[in-house]
């Protein structure tokens, strides 16, 4: 095999990674911490990848990101993924107003909200938003 791209970790970095690996509630972050710790032991990327369940390319990508950004680089950056169709901060009031006017007909409230906001969502998305809203209010 080729040379090993081994990060040189200070004692504080080692402790911080081990603590995050043991205590993080985010599985992906724990897996990335384990990746960096295994690479610091001098293991090859393919070996580390088989242990943590990712490809050697991903192992090297996360190692590169850790070297450039530190612990913060092991988290997913905001702005990734599909954006929500209904923004809670902007749309909550108008949706509640539409539902208050048409308590018995969710489809009518949805249609009224869509006309006023110029957004289109499915019935299930609208109901899911209302259910999450009720769950947050009741909590």
Contact map, one row per residue, 1 for C-alpha under 8 A:
1110000000000000000000000000000000000000000000000000000000000000000000000000000000000000000000000000000000000000000000000000000000000000000
1111000000000000000000000000000000000000000000000000000000000000000000000000000000000000000000000000000000000000000000000000000000000000000
1111100000000000000000000000000000000000000000000000000000000000000000000000000000000000000000000000000000000000000000000000000000000000000
0111110000000000000000000000000000000000011110000000000000000000000000000000000000000000000000000000000000000000000000000000000000000000000
0011111000000000000000000000000000000010010100000000000000000000000000000000000000000000000000000000000000000000000000000000000000000000000
0001111100000000000000000000000000000011111000000000000000000000000000000000000000000000000000000000000000000000000000000000000000000000000
0000111110000000000000000000000000010011000000000000000000000010001000000000000000000000000000000000000000000000000000000000000000000000000
0000011111000000000000000000000000000001000000000000000000000000000000000000000000000000000000000000000000000000000000000000000000000000000
0000001111111100000000000000000000000001000000000000000000000000000000000000000000000000000000000000000000000000000000000000000000000000000
0000000111111100000000000000000000000000000000000000000000000000000000000000000000000000000000000000000000000000000000000000000000000000000
0000000011111110000000000000000000000000000000000000000000000000000000000000000000000000000000000000000000000000000000000000000000000000000
0000000011111111000000000000000000000000000000000000000000000000000000000000000000000000000000000000000000000000000000000000000000000000000
0000000011111111100000000000000000000000000000000000000000000000000000000000000000000000000000000000000000000000000000000000000000000000000
0000000011111111110000000000000000001000000000000000000000000000000000000000000000000000000000000000000000000000000000000000000000000000000
0000000000111111111000000000000000000000000000000000000000000000000000000000000000000000000000000000000000000000000000000000000000000000000
0000000000011111111100000000000000000000000000000000000000000000000000000000000000000000000000000000000000000000000000000000000000000000000
0000000000001111111110000000000011001000000000000000000000000000000000100000000000000000000000000000000000000000000000000000000000000000000
0000000000000111111111000000000011001000000000000000000000000000000000000000000000000000000000000000000000000000000000000000000000000000000
0000000000000011111111110000000000000000000000000000000000000000000000000000000000000000000000000000000000000000000000000000000000000000000
0000000000000001111111110000110010000000000000000000000000000000000000000000000000000000000000000000000000000000000000000000000000000000000
0000000000000000111111110000111011000000000000000000000000000000000000000000000000000000000000000000000000000000000000000000000000000000000
0000000000000000011111110000010000000000000000000000000000000000000000000000000000000000000000000000000000000000000000000000000000000000000
0000000000000000001111111000000000000000000000000000000000000000000000000000000000000000000000000000000000000000000000000000000000000000000
0000000000000000001111111110110000000000000000000000000000000000000000000000000000000000000000000000000000000000000000000000000000000000000
0000000000000000000000111110010000000000000000000000000000000000000000000000000000000000000000000000000000000000000000000000000000000000000
0000000000000000000000011111110000000000000000000000000000000000000000000000000000000000000000000000000000000000000000000000000000000000000
0000000000000000000000011111111000000000000000000000000000000000000000000000000000000000000000000000000000000000000000000000000000000000000
0000000000000000000000000111111100000000000000000000000000000000000000000000000000000000000000000000000000000000000000000000000000000000000
0000000000000000000110010111111110000000000000000000000000000000000000000110000000000000000000000000000000000000000000000000000000000000000
0000000000000000000111011111111111000000000000000000000000000000000000000000000000000000000000000000000000000000000000000000000000000000000
0000000000000000000010000011111111100000000000000001000000000000000000000000000000000000000000000000000000000000000000000000000000000000000
0000000000000000000000000001111111110000000000000000000000000100000000000100000000000000000000000000000000000000000000000000000000000000000
0000000000000000110110000000111111111000000000000000000000000000000000000100000000000000000000000000000000000000000000000000000000000000000
0000000000000000110010000000011111111100000000000001000000000000000000000000000000000000000000000000000000000000000000000000000000000000000
0000000000000000000000000000001111111110000000011001000000100010000000000000000000000000000000000000000000000000000000000000000000000000000
0000001000000000000000000000000111111111000000000000000000000110010000000000000000000000000000000000000000000000000000000000000000000000000
0000000000000100110000000000000011111111100000000000000000000000000000000000000000000000000000000000000000000000000000000000000000000000000
0000000000000000000000000000000001111111111000010000000000000000000000000000000000000000000000000000000000000000000000000000000000000000000
0000111000000000000000000000000000111111111110010000000000000000000000000000000000000000000000000000000000000000000000000000000000000000000
0000011110000000000000000000000000011111111000000000000000000000000000000000000000000000000000000000000000000000000000000000000000000000000
0000010000000000000000000000000000001111111000000000000000000000000000000000000000000000000000000000000000000000000000000000000000000000000
0001110000000000000000000000000000000111111100000000000000000000000000000000000000000000000000000000000000000000000000000000000000000000000
0001010000000000000000000000000000000111111110110000000000000000000000000000000000000000000000000000000000000000000000000000000000000000000
0001100000000000000000000000000000000010011111110000000000000000000000000000000000000000000000000000000000000000000000000000000000000000000
0001000000000000000000000000000000000010001111111000000110110000000000000000000000000000000000000000000000000000000000000000000000000000000
0000000000000000000000000000000000000000000111111100001100000000000000000000000000000000000000000000000000000000000000000000000000000000000
0000000000000000000000000000000000000000001111111110000000000000000000000000000000000000000000000000000000000000000000000000000000000000000
0000000000000000000000000000000000100110001111111111000100100000000000000000000000000000000000000000000000000000000000000000000000000000000
0000000000000000000000000000000000100000000011111111111101100000000000000000000000000000000000000000000000000000000000000000000000000000000
0000000000000000000000000000000000000000000001111111111000000000000000000000000000000000000000000000000000000000000000000000000000000000000
0000000000000000000000000000000000000000000000111111100000000000000000000000000000000000000000000000000000000000000000000000000000000000000
0000000000000000000000000000001001100000000000011111110000000000000000000000000000000000000000000000000000000000000000000000000000000000000
0000000000000000000000000000000000000000000000001111111000000000000000000000000000000000000000000000000000000000000000000000000000000000000
0000000000000000000000000000000000000000000000001101111101100000000000000000000000000000000000000000000000000000000000000000000000000000000
0000000000000000000000000000000000000000000001001100111111100000000000000000000000000000000000000000000000000000000000000000000000000000000
0000000000000000000000000000000000000000000011011000011111110000000000000000000000000000000000000000000000000000000000000000000000000000000
0000000000000000000000000000000000000000000010000000001111111000000000000000000000000000000000000000000000000000000000000000000000000000000
0000000000000000000000000000000000000000000000001000011111111100000000000000000000000000000000000000000000000000000000000000000000000000000
0000000000000000000000000000000000100000000010011000011111111110000000000000000000000000000000000000000000000000000000000000000000000000000
0000000000000000000000000000000000000000000010000000000111111111000000000000000000000000000000000000000000000000000000000000000000000000000
0000000000000000000000000000000000000000000000000000000011111111100000000000000000000000000000000000000000000000000000000000000000000000000
0000000000000000000000000000000100010000000000000000000001111111110000001100000000000000000000000000000000000000000000000000000000000000000
0000001000000000000000000000000000110000000000000000000000111111111000000000000000000000000000000000000000000000000000000000000000000000000
0000000000000000000000000000000000000000000000000000000000011111111100000000000000000000000000000000000000000000000000000000000000000000000
0000000000000000000000000000000000000000000000000000000000001111111111001100000000000000000000000000000000000000000000000000000000000000000
0000000000000000000000000000000000010000000000000000000000000111111111111100000000000000000000000000000000000000000000000000000000000000000
0000001000000000000000000000000000000000000000000000000000000011111111000000000000000000000000000000000000000000000000000000000000000000000
0000000000000000000000000000000000000000000000000000000000000001111111001000000000000000000000000000000000000000000000000000000000000000000
0000000000000000000000000000000000000000000000000000000000000000111111111000000000000000000000000000000000000000000000000000000000000000000
0000000000000000000000000000000000000000000000000000000000000000111111111100000000000000000000000000000000000000000000000000000000000000000
0000000000000000100000000000000000000000000000000000000000000000010011111110000000000000000000000000000000000000000000000000000000000000000
0000000000000000000000000000000000000000000000000000000000000000010011111110000000000000000000000000000000000000000000000000000000000000000
0000000000000000000000000000000000000000000000000000000000000100110111111111000000000000000000000000000000000000000000000000000000000000000
0000000000000000000000000000100110000000000000000000000000000100110001111111000000000000000000000000000000000000000000000000000000000000000
0000000000000000000000000000100000000000000000000000000000000000000000111111100000000000000000000000000000000000000000000000000000000000000
0000000000000000000000000000000000000000000000000000000000000000000000001111110100000000000000000000000000000000000000000000000000000000000
0000000000000000000000000000000000000000000000000000000000000000000000000011111100000000000000000000000000000000000000000000000000000000000
0000000000000000000000000000000000000000000000000000000000000000000000000001111100000000000000000000000000000000000000000000000000000000000
0000000000000000000000000000000000000000000000000000000000000000000000000000111110100000000000000000000000000000000000000000000000000000000
0000000000000000000000000000000000000000000000000000000000000000000000000001111111000000000000000000000000000000000000000000000000000000000
0000000000000000000000000000000000000000000000000000000000000000000000000000001111100000000000000000000000000000000000000000000000000000000
0000000000000000000000000000000000000000000000000000000000000000000000000000000111110000000000000000000000000000000000000000000000000000000
0000000000000000000000000000000000000000000000000000000000000000000000000000001011111000000000000000000000000000000000000000000000000000000
0000000000000000000000000000000000000000000000000000000000000000000000000000000001111110000000000000000000000000000000000000000000000000000
0000000000000000000000000000000000000000000000000000000000000000000000000000000000111110000000000000000000000000000000101000000000000000000
0000000000000000000000000000000000000000000000000000000000000000000000000000000000011111001000000000000000000000000000000000000010000000000
0000000000000000000000000000000000000000000000000000000000000000000000000000000000011111111100000000000000000000000000000000000000000000000
0000000000000000000000000000000000000000000000000000000000000000000000000000000000000111111100000000000000000000000000000000000000000000000
0000000000000000000000000000000000000000000000000000000000000000000000000000000000000011111100000000000000000000000000000000000000000000000
0000000000000000000000000000000000000000000000000000000000000000000000000000000000000011111110000000000000000000000000000000000000000000000
0000000000000000000000000000000000000000000000000000000000000000000000000000000000000111111111100000000000000000000000000000000000000000000
0000000000000000000000000000000000000000000000000000000000000000000000000000000000000011111111110000000000000000000000000000000000000000000
0000000000000000000000000000000000000000000000000000000000000000000000000000000000000000011111111000000000000000000000000000000000000000000
0000000000000000000000000000000000000000000000000000000000000000000000000000000000000000001111111100000000000000100000000000000000000000000
0000000000000000000000000000000000000000000000000000000000000000000000000000000000000000001111111110000000001100100000000000000000000000000
0000000000000000000000000000000000000000000000000000000000000000000000000000000000000000000111111111000000000000000000000000000000000000000
0000000000000000000000000000000000000000000000000000000000000000000000000000000000000000000011111111100000000000000000000000000000000000000
0000000000000000000000000000000000000000000000000000000000000000000000000000000000000000000001111111110000001101100000000000000000000000000
0000000000000000000000000000000000000000000000000000000000000000000000000000000000000000000000111111111001001100000000000000000000000000000
0000000000000000000000000000000000000000000000000000000000000000000000000000000000000000000000011111111000000000000000000000000000000000000
0000000000000000000000000000000000000000000000000000000000000000000000000000000000000000000000001111111000001000000000000000000000000000000
0000000000000000000000000000000000000000000000000000000000000000000000000000000000000000000000000111111111011000000000000000000000000000000
0000000000000000000000000000000000000000000000000000000000000000000000000000000000000000000000000011111111001000000000000000000000000000000
0000000000000000000000000000000000000000000000000000000000000000000000000000000000000000000000000000011111000000000000000000000000000000000
0000000000000000000000000000000000000000000000000000000000000000000000000000000000000000000000000000011111111000000000000000000000000000000
0000000000000000000000000000000000000000000000000000000000000000000000000000000000000000000000000010011111111100000000000000001000000000000
0000000000000000000000000000000000000000000000000000000000000000000000000000000000000000000000000000000011111110000000000010000000000000000
0000000000000000000000000000000000000000000000000000000000000000000000000000000000000000000000000000010011111111000000000000000000000000000
0000000000000000000000000000000000000000000000000000000000000000000000000000000000000000000000100110111011111111100000000000000000000000000
0000000000000000000000000000000000000000000000000000000000000000000000000000000000000000000000100110000001111111110000000010010000000000000
0000000000000000000000000000000000000000000000000000000000000000000000000000000000000000000000000000000000111111111000000000000000000000000
0000000000000000000000000000000000000000000000000000000000000000000000000000000000000000000000000100000000011111111100000000000000000000000
0000000000000000000000000000000000000000000000000000000000000000000000000000000000000000000001100100000000001111111110000000000000000000000
0000000000000000000000000000000000000000000000000000000000000000000000000000000000000000000000000000000000000111111111111000000000000000000
0000000000000000000000000000000000000000000000000000000000000000000000000000000000000000000000000000000000000011111111100000000000000000000
0000000000000000000000000000000000000000000000000000000000000000000000000000000000000000000000000000000000000001111111000000000000000000000
0000000000000000000000000000000000000000000000000000000000000000000000000000000000000000000000000000000000000000111111100000000000000000000
0000000000000000000000000000000000000000000000000000000000000000000000000000000000000000000000000000000000000000011111110000000000000000000
0000000000000000000000000000000000000000000000000000000000000000000000000000000000001000000000000000000000000000011011111000000000000000000
0000000000000000000000000000000000000000000000000000000000000000000000000000000000000000000000000000000000000000010001111100000000000000000
0000000000000000000000000000000000000000000000000000000000000000000000000000000000001000000000000000000000000000010000111110110000000000000
0000000000000000000000000000000000000000000000000000000000000000000000000000000000000000000000000000000000000000000000011111110000000000000
0000000000000000000000000000000000000000000000000000000000000000000000000000000000000000000000000000000000100100000000001111111000000000000
0000000000000000000000000000000000000000000000000000000000000000000000000000000000000000000000000000000000000000000000000111111100000000000
0000000000000000000000000000000000000000000000000000000000000000000000000000000000000000000000000000000000000000000000001111111110000000000
0000000000000000000000000000000000000000000000000000000000000000000000000000000000000000000000000000000000000100000000001111111111000000000
0000000000000000000000000000000000000000000000000000000000000000000000000000000000000000000000000000000001000000000000000011111111100000000
0000000000000000000000000000000000000000000000000000000000000000000000000000000000000000000000000000000000000000000000000001111111110000000
0000000000000000000000000000000000000000000000000000000000000000000000000000000000000100000000000000000000000000000000000000111111111000000
0000000000000000000000000000000000000000000000000000000000000000000000000000000000000000000000000000000000000000000000000000011111111100000
0000000000000000000000000000000000000000000000000000000000000000000000000000000000000000000000000000000000000000000000000000001111111110000
0000000000000000000000000000000000000000000000000000000000000000000000000000000000000000000000000000000000000000000000000000000111111111000
0000000000000000000000000000000000000000000000000000000000000000000000000000000000000000000000000000000000000000000000000000000011111111100
0000000000000000000000000000000000000000000000000000000000000000000000000000000000000000000000000000000000000000000000000000000001111111110
0000000000000000000000000000000000000000000000000000000000000000000000000000000000000000000000000000000000000000000000000000000000111111111
0000000000000000000000000000000000000000000000000000000000000000000000000000000000000000000000000000000000000000000000000000000000011111111
0000000000000000000000000000000000000000000000000000000000000000000000000000000000000000000000000000000000000000000000000000000000001111111
0000000000000000000000000000000000000000000000000000000000000000000000000000000000000000000000000000000000000000000000000000000000000111111
0000000000000000000000000000000000000000000000000000000000000000000000000000000000000000000000000000000000000000000000000000000000000011111
